[in-house]
Amino acid sequence: MKTEIRARIETGEWPVNHRIPSENELVDTLGVSRMTANRALRELANEGVITRVQGKGSFVAPKKRSALALGVRNIADEILERGAVHRMDLILAQAETCGHELAAALELDIGAQSFHSVIVHNEDDVPIQLEDRFVNPAVAPDYLKQDFSRTTPNAFLTSIAPIAKTEQFIEAVLPQPWECKLLAIARSEPCILIRRRTWSQDRVVTAVRLLYPGSRYRLQSNF
């Protein structure tokens, strides 16, 4: 049922702000149970596909807007420029097999190997960024051999694979429990999430999620 609703939205049959049929209407037209209809609408609302307005119904939600692309900077340099001390806490560094989603992100085959690292960046001992990164081993075969207490992944990767293209999305999110623990924040803390992919020549180098506590960090762009 969710697939049916998504298909009508993605094809434009149901445009932004279009009223979604009510639970009763979905039961009648699609022949599903009321419980199934309720669950589908609730999950689509949680995923941001639709908005539910009490007393009025459900409507197709506007797509999130992409923020202006920002430069790819080394966070260690940013912190040093502010006169502060940068420290990295390496949480994870290992080889992993690509599932469907990761293979698509790195433009590799399903089942291919990837490198995965998770690092917390601290400014004067305060966590300000959680870096959850996947790397293409064909581009950076020595990635896991690096000392990430001394060199950031950004610095290493840009030194061996100059950036030719960047894709970046920025959004506001609530952190997951494991992210709260690493960043030492409450579950209700609004965060800034940057999802980024970079290419060198014609190959994806890395796909990374950068999570910042909203109370500790802001993005700036000068024109």
C-alpha positions in Angstrom: 0.0 0.0 0.0 2.9 2.4 0.8 4.3 1.5 -2.6 1.0 2.4 -4.3 0.8 5.8 -2.6 4.5 6.6 -3.2 4.1 5.7 -6.9 1.2 8.1 -7.3 3.2 10.9 -5.7 6.4 10.2 -7.6 4.7 10.1 -11.0 3.0 13.4 -10.2 -0.5 12.0 -10.2 -0.8 13.3 -6.7 1.1 16.7 -6.6 2.4 18.6 -3.6 -0.5 19.5 -1.2 -2.8 17.0 -2.9 -5.1 15.5 -0.3 -4.5 11.8 0.3 -7.6 9.6 0.5 -8.7 9.0 4.1 -8.2 5.7 5.9 -11.8 4.7 5.1 -11.4 5.7 1.4 -8.2 3.6 1.2 -9.9 0.7 2.8 -12.7 0.9 0.1 -10.5 1.6 -2.9 -7.5 -0.7 -2.2 -9.3 -3.4 -0.3 -6.9 -3.3 2.7 -7.7 -3.4 6.4 -8.1 -0.2 8.4 -5.1 -1.1 10.5 -3.0 -1.5 7.3 -4.2 1.9 6.0 -3.4 3.6 9.3 0.0 2.1 9.6 0.9 3.1 6.0 -0.1 6.7 6.5 1.7 6.9 9.8 4.9 5.5 8.3 4.7 7.8 5.3 4.2 10.8 7.6 7.2 9.8 9.7 9.3 9.5 6.5 8.3 13.0 5.4 6.4 11.9 2.3 3.0 13.2 3.6 1.8 15.6 6.2 -1.1 14.8 8.5 -3.3 17.7 9.6 -5.6 17.0 12.5 -9.2 17.4 11.4 -8.3 17.9 7.8 -6.6 14.8 6.6 -3.3 13.9 5.0 -1.5 15.8 2.2 1.5 15.3 -0.1 4.4 17.0 1.6 6.8 19.4 -0.3 10.2 17.9 -1.0 13.0 19.1 1.3 15.0 21.8 -0.3 18.7 21.3 -0.9 20.9 24.0 0.8 23.5 25.8 -1.2 26.6 23.5 -1.7 29.4 24.4 0.6 33.1 23.8 0.2 34.7 20.6 1.3 36.9 21.6 4.2 39.0 19.8 6.7 37.4 20.2 10.1 40.8 20.1 11.8 41.7 23.3 9.8 38.4 25.0 10.8 39.0 24.2 14.5 42.7 25.4 14.4 41.6 28.6 12.7 39.4 29.3 15.7 42.4 28.9 18.0 41.0 25.8 19.5 42.4 22.2 19.9 41.2 19.4 17.6 41.0 15.8 18.7 39.7 12.7 17.0 38.2 9.7 18.7 38.3 6.7 16.4 35.2 4.6 17.1 35.4 2.1 14.2 37.6 1.3 11.2 37.0 -1.9 9.2 36.2 -3.5 5.9 32.6 -4.2 5.1 30.6 -5.8 2.3 28.4 -3.5 0.3 24.7 -4.0 0.4 22.4 -2.5 -2.2 22.2 1.0 -0.8 26.0 1.4 -0.1 26.9 -0.2 -3.5 24.8 2.4 -5.2 26.3 5.2 -3.2 29.9 4.1 -4.0 29.0 3.0 -7.5 30.3 -0.5 -6.8 28.8 -4.0 -7.2 26.7 -5.5 -4.5 28.9 -7.7 -2.4 32.0 -5.6 -3.2 34.3 -4.6 -0.3 34.2 -1.1 1.2 36.0 0.6 4.0 34.0 2.0 6.9 35.2 4.5 9.6 33.3 6.3 12.4 35.1 9.2 14.1 34.1 11.8 16.6 35.8 15.2 16.1 36.2 17.3 19.3 36.9 21.0 19.7 38.5 21.7 23.0 37.2 18.3 24.2 33.6 19.1 23.2 32.2 16.7 20.4 31.1 18.8 17.5 31.0 16.4 14.6 30.2 12.7 14.1 31.8 11.5 10.8 30.3 8.2 9.5 32.3 7.5 6.3 32.4 4.8 3.6 35.4 4.7 1.2 36.0 3.0 -2.1 39.0 0.7 -1.6 39.9 0.9 -5.3 40.7 4.6 -4.8 42.2 4.4 -1.4 43.5 0.9 -0.7 45.6 2.0 2.3 42.7 3.9 4.0 42.5 1.6 7.0 46.3 1.8 7.6 46.1 5.5 8.4 46.6 6.9 11.9 43.4 8.7 12.4 44.5 10.2 15.7 46.9 12.3 13.6 45.4 12.6 10.1 41.7 13.2 9.2 40.1 11.1 6.6 39.4 14.3 4.6 43.1 15.2 4.6 44.2 11.8 3.5 41.7 11.3 0.8 42.1 14.7 -0.8 45.9 14.2 -0.8 45.6 11.0 -2.9 42.5 11.7 -4.9 41.9 15.4 -5.7 38.2 16.2 -5.7 36.7 16.5 -9.2 33.0 16.6 -8.2 30.9 16.9 -5.0 27.3 16.0 -4.3 25.9 17.3 -1.0 22.6 17.4 0.8 21.9 19.3 4.1 19.0 18.7 6.4 17.8 19.1 10.0 17.4 15.8 11.9 17.0 14.3 15.3 19.9 12.0 16.3 19.8 8.3 16.7 20.5 6.8 20.2 24.0 5.7 19.3 24.8 9.1 17.9 23.5 10.8 21.0 25.9 8.7 23.1 28.9 9.6 21.0 28.1 13.3 20.8 27.0 13.5 24.4 23.7 15.1 23.5 20.0 14.5 24.4 17.7 12.6 22.1 15.8 15.8 21.5 18.8 17.8 20.4 18.2 19.1 16.8 21.2 18.3 14.6 22.5 19.4 11.2 23.2 16.5 8.9 25.4 16.7 5.8 25.3 13.8 3.3 28.2 14.1 0.9 29.7 12.1 -2.0 32.9 13.1 -3.7 34.5 11.9 -7.0 38.0 11.9 -8.3 38.2 11.6 -12.0 35.2 9.3 -12.8 35.2 7.3 -9.6 33.3 7.8 -6.3 35.9 8.2 -3.6 33.7 8.4 -0.5 30.2 8.7 0.8 30.0 10.3 4.3 27.4 11.4 6.8 28.5 14.4 8.9 26.3 15.0 12.0 26.6 18.2 14.0 24.7 19.1 17.3 22.6 22.2 16.5 23.5 23.9 19.7 27.2 23.6 19.0 27.6 24.2 15.3 26.3 26.4 12.5 27.0 26.5 8.8 28.3 29.7 7.1 28.7 30.7 3.5 30.2 33.9 2.1 29.5 35.2 -1.4 
